[in-house]
């Protein structure tokens, strides 16, 4: 394959692959080259779509479990280089099963999509919102503070903001529905062991929150 490049054309962005080969010449003749440019836009877009599907949830477009694991591991590495507290929130939706069973999967899917949008609207660009599956979401809050108490206050403020936003009614197929999330939070910094351990701690905290109502 040759060198790939993109051009912004009136019809939109197109990708091309440029191949250059030396033309056979007789001794003493000047060197000559043949260049061929092929439009590879369709192939490029399908590769990008496949790569996106591997790391994103098809229903909400959010990062999936695989991409979240990568982002979390990278946050742990960042913490070791620059000691800052980060937080991971694990949340699920109370009454989701009831809404899904009573009003059908289509309504449940619409609810999950709206929840995803509200989560994204209430965090910073540096943070990551992911859907692990079902009605389980996680939010990674990066670089909160070097001070643990400050980081805890910041994480709790975000959690209350999410509780308030997700608790607002949802209009699904013309009908109002309500659901509230249970949220578990775990703080971590440079002594964090693995992304699995952090996820497990946040999951445990979420079940404790659910038990307390």
C-alpha positions as CSV (number, residue, x, y, z in Angstrom):
1,X,0.0,0.0,0.0
2,X,1.0,3.6,-0.5
3,X,0.6,6.7,1.5
4,X,-2.9,7.7,2.6
5,X,-4.1,11.3,2.8
6,X,-7.4,13.2,3.0
7,X,-8.7,16.2,1.1
8,X,-11.6,18.5,2.0
9,X,-13.5,18.6,-1.3
10,X,-16.8,20.4,-2.0
11,X,-18.6,17.1,-1.7
12,X,-17.0,16.5,1.7
13,X,-13.8,14.8,3.0
14,X,-12.4,12.1,0.8
15,X,-9.4,9.7,1.4
16,X,-6.9,8.8,-1.2
17,X,-4.0,6.3,-1.4
18,X,-1.0,7.5,-3.4
19,X,1.4,4.9,-4.8
20,X,4.6,5.9,-6.6
21,X,6.8,3.5,-8.6
22,X,10.0,4.1,-10.5
23,X,9.7,3.6,-14.2
24,X,12.3,1.2,-15.7
25,X,14.9,3.3,-17.7
26,X,17.8,2.7,-20.0
27,X,21.3,3.6,-18.7
28,X,21.9,7.3,-19.0
29,X,18.2,8.2,-19.2
30,X,16.7,10.5,-16.5
31,X,14.8,8.9,-13.7
32,X,11.0,8.7,-14.2
33,X,8.2,7.9,-11.8
34,X,4.6,6.9,-12.1
35,X,2.2,8.0,-9.4
36,X,-1.3,6.6,-9.0
37,X,-3.9,8.0,-6.6
38,X,-6.9,5.8,-5.7
39,X,-10.0,7.0,-3.9
40,X,-10.2,4.7,-0.8
41,X,-12.9,6.7,1.1
42,X,-15.4,3.8,1.4
43,X,-12.8,1.4,2.7
44,X,-11.4,3.9,5.2
45,X,-14.9,4.7,6.5
46,X,-15.8,1.0,6.9
47,X,-12.5,0.4,8.8
48,X,-13.3,3.3,11.1
49,X,-16.8,2.0,11.7
50,X,-15.5,-1.4,12.6
51,X,-13.0,0.1,15.0
52,X,-15.7,2.2,16.6
53,X,-18.0,-0.8,17.1
54,X,-15.2,-2.7,18.8
55,X,-14.9,0.0,21.5
56,X,-18.4,1.6,21.7
57,X,-21.8,0.5,22.8
58,X,-24.1,0.4,19.7
59,X,-27.2,1.6,21.5
60,X,-25.9,4.7,23.2
61,X,-22.7,5.4,21.3
62,X,-20.8,5.5,24.7
63,X,-17.5,3.8,25.2
64,X,-18.0,0.1,26.1
65,X,-16.5,-2.0,28.9
66,X,-13.3,-2.6,26.7
67,X,-12.6,1.0,26.1
68,X,-13.4,2.0,29.7
69,X,-10.9,-0.6,30.9
70,X,-8.3,1.1,28.7
71,X,-9.2,4.6,29.9
72,X,-9.1,3.5,33.5
73,X,-5.7,1.8,33.2
74,X,-4.4,4.9,31.5
75,X,-5.8,7.1,34.4
76,X,-4.0,4.8,36.9
77,X,-0.7,5.3,34.9
78,X,-1.3,9.1,34.8
79,X,-1.8,9.1,38.6
80,X,1.5,7.4,39.1
81,X,3.2,10.2,37.0
82,X,1.3,13.1,38.5
83,X,-0.2,12.3,41.9
84,X,-3.8,13.3,41.6
85,X,-7.0,11.7,42.9
86,X,-9.4,10.4,40.4
87,X,-12.8,8.8,41.0
88,X,-14.9,6.1,39.4
89,X,-18.6,6.0,39.8
90,X,-20.7,2.9,39.2
91,X,-24.4,3.4,38.7
92,X,-27.5,1.5,37.7
93,X,-31.1,2.6,37.3
94,X,-33.7,1.7,39.9
95,X,-37.0,0.6,38.3
96,X,-35.3,0.0,34.9
97,X,-36.4,-3.6,34.9
98,X,-40.0,-2.6,35.7
99,X,-40.1,0.0,32.8
100,X,-38.5,-2.5,30.4
101,X,-40.8,-5.4,31.4
102,X,-44.0,-3.3,31.5
103,X,-43.5,-0.9,28.6
104,X,-41.2,-3.0,26.3
105,X,-37.6,-3.0,25.2
106,X,-38.1,-0.1,22.8
107,X,-39.1,2.2,25.7
108,X,-36.2,0.7,27.8
109,X,-33.7,1.5,24.9
110,X,-35.0,5.1,24.7
111,X,-34.5,5.5,28.4
112,X,-30.9,4.3,28.2
113,X,-30.2,6.7,25.3
114,X,-31.6,9.6,27.3
115,X,-29.7,8.6,30.4
116,X,-26.4,8.5,28.3
117,X,-27.1,12.0,27.1
118,X,-27.8,13.4,30.6
119,X,-24.6,11.8,31.9
120,X,-22.5,13.4,29.1
121,X,-24.1,16.8,29.7
122,X,-23.1,16.7,33.4
123,X,-19.4,15.8,33.2
124,X,-16.3,17.6,31.8
125,X,-14.8,16.7,28.4
126,X,-11.8,15.1,30.2
127,X,-14.1,12.6,32.0
128,X,-15.4,9.4,30.5
129,X,-18.9,8.0,30.6
130,X,-19.3,4.4,29.5
131,X,-22.1,1.8,29.4
132,X,-21.0,-1.6,30.7
133,X,-24.2,-3.3,29.6
134,X,-27.9,-3.5,30.6
135,X,-28.6,-0.4,32.8
136,X,-25.1,-0.3,34.2
137,X,-23.0,2.9,33.5
138,X,-19.7,4.1,34.8
139,X,-18.2,7.6,35.0
140,X,-14.5,8.2,35.3
141,X,-13.6,11.5,36.8
142,X,-10.0,12.4,36.0
143,X,-7.5,14.6,37.9
144,X,-9.8,15.9,40.6
145,X,-7.3,17.2,43.1
146,X,-4.0,16.3,44.9
147,X,-5.9,16.7,48.2
148,X,-8.1,13.7,49.1
149,X,-10.8,15.8,50.9
150,X,-11.1,18.2,47.9
151,X,-11.3,15.3,45.5
152,X,-14.1,13.7,47.6
153,X,-16.1,16.9,47.7
154,X,-15.7,17.3,43.9
155,X,-16.8,13.7,43.2
156,X,-19.8,14.0,45.6
157,X,-20.9,17.2,43.9
158,X,-20.8,15.5,40.5
159,X,-22.8,12.5,42.0
160,X,-25.5,14.8,43.4
161,X,-25.7,16.6,40.0
162,X,-26.1,13.3,38.2
163,X,-28.7,12.1,40.8
164,X,-30.7,15.3,40.2
165,X,-30.4,15.2,36.4
166,X,-31.2,11.5,36.0
167,X,-34.1,11.9,38.5
168,X,-36.0,14.3,36.2
169,X,-38.9,12.7,34.3
170,X,-38.2,11.1,30.9
171,X,-40.8,11.5,28.0
172,X,-40.7,8.1,26.2
173,X,-43.1,7.6,23.4
174,X,-45.2,10.4,24.7
175,X,-45.4,9.0,28.3
176,X,-43.6,10.4,31.4
177,X,-41.4,7.9,33.2
178,X,-39.2,8.3,36.2
179,X,-36.2,6.4,37.4
180,X,-33.4,7.2,39.9
181,X,-29.9,5.9,39.9
182,X,-28.0,4.2,42.6
183,X,-24.4,5.6,42.6
184,X,-21.3,4.1,44.1
185,X,-18.0,6.1,44.1
186,X,-14.5,5.0,44.8
187,X,-11.5,7.4,44.8
188,X,-8.1,6.2,43.6
189,X,-4.6,7.7,43.1
190,X,-1.1,6.5,42.5
191,X,-1.4,3.4,44.8
192,X,-4.2,1.9,42.7
193,X,-3.7,-1.7,41.8
194,X,-5.7,-2.5,38.7
195,X,-8.7,-1.3,36.8
196,X,-10.6,-4.5,37.8
197,X,-10.1,-3.8,41.5
198,X,-11.3,-0.1,41.1
199,X,-14.4,-1.3,39.2
200,X,-15.1,-3.9,41.9
201,X,-14.8,-1.3,44.7
202,X,-17.2,1.1,42.9
203,X,-19.6,-1.7,42.2
204,X,-19.6,-2.7,45.9
205,X,-20.2,1.0,46.9
206,X,-23.1,1.1,44.5
207,X,-24.8,-1.9,46.1
208,X,-24.2,-0.3,49.5
209,X,-26.0,2.8,48.3
210,X,-28.8,0.7,46.9
211,X,-29.2,-1.1,50.2
212,X,-29.5,2.3,52.0
213,X,-32.1,3.4,49.4
